Amino acid sequence: MGGSVDAMNSFLNSMGRDLWVVPKMDNLFTIVMVQKITVLDNGSRKLEEQGYYNNRYCEQQMEMMVNGRRRFRKKIDGI
């Protein structure tokens, strides 16, 4: 599932779409949420300002889950 979601996010970003696909997998179910990347990243920045990510994720997880998504968002914003 992870590779498919990554591919979908890359595709949406290359098309200039303000969308981000977020999976949630469990033993009983799988949910795929589709959100605006701008809204998701704005919320993420507020959480970061409040210290939410401090000691929550290792550097690799932070790179994958937050910083990587921010780079995609910058492409949408044309930065």
C-alpha positions as CSV (number, residue, x, y, z in Angstrom):
1,M,0.0,0.0,0.0
2,G,2.8,2.4,0.9
3,G,4.4,2.3,-2.5
4,S,1.0,2.9,-4.2
5,V,0.3,5.9,-2.0
6,D,3.7,7.4,-2.7
7,A,3.2,6.9,-6.4
8,M,-0.2,8.6,-6.2
9,N,1.1,11.5,-4.2
10,S,3.9,12.0,-6.8
11,F,1.5,11.8,-9.6
12,L,-0.9,14.3,-8.0
13,N,2.0,16.6,-7.3
14,S,3.3,16.4,-10.9
15,M,-0.1,17.4,-12.1
16,G,-0.2,20.4,-9.8
17,R,-3.0,19.1,-7.7
18,D,-3.4,20.4,-4.2
19,L,-4.1,16.9,-2.9
20,W,-2.3,14.4,-0.6
21,V,-3.2,10.8,0.0
22,V,-2.8,9.5,3.6
23,P,-3.3,5.7,4.3
24,K,-4.2,4.2,7.6
25,M,-3.8,0.4,7.8
26,D,-4.9,-2.0,10.5
27,N,-5.5,-5.7,10.8
28,L,-9.2,-5.2,10.3
29,F,-9.4,-2.3,7.8
30,T,-7.7,0.1,5.5
31,I,-8.6,3.7,5.1
32,V,-7.3,6.1,2.5
33,M,-7.9,9.7,3.2
34,V,-7.5,12.5,0.6
35,Q,-6.7,15.9,1.9
36,K,-5.5,19.2,0.5
37,I,-1.8,19.3,0.9
38,T,-1.9,23.0,1.7
39,V,-4.3,22.5,4.6
40,L,-2.4,19.5,5.9
41,D,1.0,21.3,5.7
42,N,-0.4,24.5,7.4
43,G,-1.7,22.3,10.3
44,S,1.6,20.5,10.5
45,R,3.5,23.8,10.7
46,K,1.3,24.9,13.6
47,L,2.0,21.6,15.4
48,E,5.7,22.0,14.8
49,E,5.6,25.6,16.3
50,Q,3.9,24.1,19.4
51,G,6.7,21.4,19.8
52,Y,4.5,18.5,18.7
53,Y,7.2,16.8,16.7
54,N,9.9,17.2,19.4
55,N,11.1,13.7,20.5
56,R,8.1,12.2,18.6
57,Y,9.9,11.1,15.4
58,C,13.4,10.2,14.6
59,E,15.2,12.2,11.9
60,Q,14.4,9.7,9.2
61,Q,10.7,9.6,10.1
62,M,10.5,13.4,10.2
63,E,12.1,13.5,6.8
64,M,9.6,11.0,5.4
65,M,6.4,12.2,7.1
66,V,6.8,16.0,7.3
67,N,9.8,17.4,5.3
68,G,9.1,15.3,2.2
69,R,5.5,16.4,2.1
70,R,6.6,20.0,2.5
71,R,8.8,19.8,-0.5
72,F,5.8,18.6,-2.5
73,R,3.8,21.5,-1.1
74,K,6.5,24.0,-2.3
75,K,6.0,22.7,-5.8
76,I,2.3,23.4,-5.6
77,D,3.0,26.9,-4.3
78,G,5.5,27.4,-7.1
79,I,8.4,28.0,-4.7
